[in-house]
Amino acid sequence: MTLILNRSEVASVLTMKDCMAAVEQAFRELAEGTAILPLRTAITPPNGLSLYMPAYLKQMGALACKVVTIYKSNPAKHHLPTTIGKVLLQDPETGNVICIMDGGYLTAVRTGAASGVATLYLARKQEGQVAGIFGAGVQAKMQLWALTEARKLSKALVYDISNEAVKKFIAEMGPKLNLEIVPAASADEMMNTDILIAATSSANPIFDGNKVREGSHINGIGSHTPNARELDTAIVKRSKFVGDSYEACFKEAGDIIIPVNAGEIPKEHFYAELGELITGKKAGRENDTEITLFKSNGLAIQDAATAKLVYEKALAAGIGLKVEI
Ligand SMILES: NC(=O)c1ccc[n+]([C@@H]2O[C@H](COP(=O)([O-])OP(=O)(O)OC[C@H]3O[C@@H](n4cnc5c(N)ncnc54)[C@H](O)[C@@H]3O)[C@@H](O)[C@H]2O)c1
């Protein structure tokens, strides 16, 4: 039997706290060599892009493949979202497909979770820090949720080029996280913060890296093509640079590829993969003044670990539709 889970069923069992634990374990496996993570495969049908993201985590027993499509004309032409994702989970013992679940909400939570885990290892430990969120879209909400799991924040500032998005963000996330969230009038105002999140759809740097305060931590999760970047050379240069994967960063992240290709920083500026901080091979934050930066491109191991978690919780809760395919 195959269990089918829709978006609301996935959301009903998936918490950020549990997802952070699963994603942390996935990055540990990646660092310890027990994960199989082929690069994502892209196919370009006439109207869009179709991505296939497989992964296997041996210790967790998670074998999965996410299929994500990006069709920009979908909303106008077909009343469908631009991005559609589904995750197919298999039993590693038999290969049988045991679950097919919606991947939209799952992706946002697992992306938040990776930043949450990075924040645990890289942000200063003090309570009452202020977060600054660039972008008020789907990902940004989950990014802030993850930050509140990692650190006890006193307040958050949010900045987006769309005032409408900011209003919606504050109305939804303030009560949900029981946190004071205020709009910032400019990117400069966002510099009066301790932990920054870049979660926009911008292809160009969104703030002046020279203005970031010492001791800050930044999670950069947007742009992931070699020619696009949210972070400027100044902030990359000033930061201890941690990526989700070395390979993904140098294949997909303009944030580091552009300054390296311009000869502004050496490739060795890449300090560590997140998994190396988790296993203790490399140190996370070492003092209160360094600036730390986590660049996330999004890895299939995050999807596989989260899908396994969701499947087990759904079985325990008795939700979803069981079908013989
Ligand atoms: N790293 C990962 O694993 C991962 C996973 C999913 C999505 N993403 C990426 O995250 C980014 C955000 O995705 P989303 O689903 O939240 O998109 P979204 O469209 O819901 O939100 C993006 C927001 O960014 C705002 N924005 C654009 N330019 C800006 C600027 N210069 N300053 C401030 N705000 C600006 C837009 O107005 C919009 O509200 C995308 O680049 C997406 O590809 C990354």
The ligand as an SDF file (V2000), in Angstrom:
LIG
                    3D

 44 48  0  0  0  0  0  0  0  0999 V2000
   17.8180   27.2860   -0.2440 N   0  0  0  0  0  0  0  0  0  0  0  0
   16.7500   26.5570   -0.4090 C   0  0  0  0  0  0  0  0  0  0  0  0
   16.7220   25.3890   -0.0290 O   0  0  0  0  0  0  0  0  0  0  0  0
   15.5260   27.1480   -1.0520 C   0  0  0  0  0  0  0  0  0  0  0  0
   14.3310   26.4330   -1.0480 C   0  0  0  0  0  0  0  0  0  0  0  0
   13.2000   27.0180   -1.6240 C   0  0  0  0  0  0  0  0  0  0  0  0
   13.2890   28.2830   -2.1870 C   0  0  0  0  0  0  0  0  0  0  0  0
   14.4800   28.9370   -2.1760 N   0  0  0  0  0  0  0  0  0  0  0  0
   14.6070   30.2980   -2.7310 C   0  0  0  0  0  0  0  0  0  0  0  0
   14.1560   31.2290   -1.7630 O   0  0  0  0  0  0  0  0  0  0  0  0
   13.7820   32.4430   -2.4150 C   0  0  0  0  0  0  0  0  0  0  0  0
   12.4420   32.9070   -1.8900 C   0  0  0  0  0  0  0  0  0  0  0  0
   11.4580   31.9550   -2.2400 O   0  0  0  0  0  0  0  0  0  0  0  0
    9.9130   32.1580   -1.8180 P   0  0  0  0  0  0  0  0  0  0  0  0
    9.2510   30.8660   -2.1530 O   0  0  0  0  0  0  0  0  0  0  0  0
    9.8220   32.6860   -0.4470 O   0  0  0  0  0  0  0  0  0  0  0  0
    9.4760   33.2740   -2.8720 O   0  0  0  0  0  0  0  0  0  0  0  0
    8.3310   34.3690   -2.7100 P   0  0  0  0  0  0  0  0  0  0  0  0
    8.0540   34.8630   -4.0630 O   0  0  0  0  0  0  0  0  0  0  0  0
    7.2120   33.7810   -1.9030 O   0  0  0  0  0  0  0  0  0  0  0  0
    8.9940   35.5310   -1.8390 O   0  0  0  0  0  0  0  0  0  0  0  0
   10.0860   36.2920   -2.2680 C   0  0  0  0  0  0  0  0  0  0  0  0
    9.9430   37.7020   -1.7110 C   0  0  0  0  0  0  0  0  0  0  0  0
   11.1480   38.4300   -1.9710 O   0  0  0  0  0  0  0  0  0  0  0  0
   10.7820   39.7880   -2.1810 C   0  0  0  0  0  0  0  0  0  0  0  0
   11.8950   40.5360   -2.7660 N   0  0  0  0  0  0  0  0  0  0  0  0
   12.3800   40.4800   -4.0320 C   0  0  0  0  0  0  0  0  0  0  0  0
   13.4400   41.3110   -4.1700 N   0  0  0  0  0  0  0  0  0  0  0  0
   13.6490   41.8830   -2.9520 C   0  0  0  0  0  0  0  0  0  0  0  0
   14.6030   42.8020   -2.4360 C   0  0  0  0  0  0  0  0  0  0  0  0
   15.5710   43.3010   -3.1950 N   0  0  0  0  0  0  0  0  0  0  0  0
   14.5070   43.1830   -1.1260 N   0  0  0  0  0  0  0  0  0  0  0  0
   13.5370   42.6890   -0.3370 C   0  0  0  0  0  0  0  0  0  0  0  0
   12.6020   41.8070   -0.7710 N   0  0  0  0  0  0  0  0  0  0  0  0
   12.6580   41.4050   -2.0550 C   0  0  0  0  0  0  0  0  0  0  0  0
    9.5370   39.6760   -3.0470 C   0  0  0  0  0  0  0  0  0  0  0  0
    8.7870   40.8710   -3.0500 O   0  0  0  0  0  0  0  0  0  0  0  0
    8.8010   38.4960   -2.3740 C   0  0  0  0  0  0  0  0  0  0  0  0
    7.8750   38.9360   -1.3790 O   0  0  0  0  0  0  0  0  0  0  0  0
   13.7930   32.1330   -3.9070 C   0  0  0  0  0  0  0  0  0  0  0  0
   14.9960   32.6250   -4.4540 O   0  0  0  0  0  0  0  0  0  0  0  0
   13.7730   30.6180   -3.9590 C   0  0  0  0  0  0  0  0  0  0  0  0
   14.3430   30.0970   -5.1370 O   0  0  0  0  0  0  0  0  0  0  0  0
   15.5830   28.4020   -1.6180 C   0  0  0  0  0  0  0  0  0  0  0  0
  1  2  1  0
  2  3  2  0
  2  4  1  0
  4  5  1  0
  4 44  2  0
  5  6  2  0
  6  7  1  0
  7  8  2  0
  8  9  1  0
  8 44  1  0
  9 10  1  0
  9 42  1  0
 10 11  1  0
 11 12  1  0
 11 40  1  0
 12 13  1  0
 13 14  1  0
 14 15  2  0
 14 16  1  0
 14 17  1  0
 17 18  1  0
 18 19  2  0
 18 20  1  0
 18 21  1  0
 21 22  1  0
 22 23  1  0
 23 24  1  0
 23 38  1  0
 24 25  1  0
 25 26  1  0
 25 36  1  0
 26 27  1  0
 26 35  1  0
 27 28  2  0
 28 29  1  0
 29 30  1  0
 29 35  2  0
 30 31  1  0
 30 32  2  0
 32 33  1  0
 33 34  2  0
 34 35  1  0
 36 37  1  0
 36 38  1  0
 38 39  1  0
 40 41  1  0
 40 42  1  0
 42 43  1  0
M  CHG  2   8   1  16  -1
M  END
$$$$
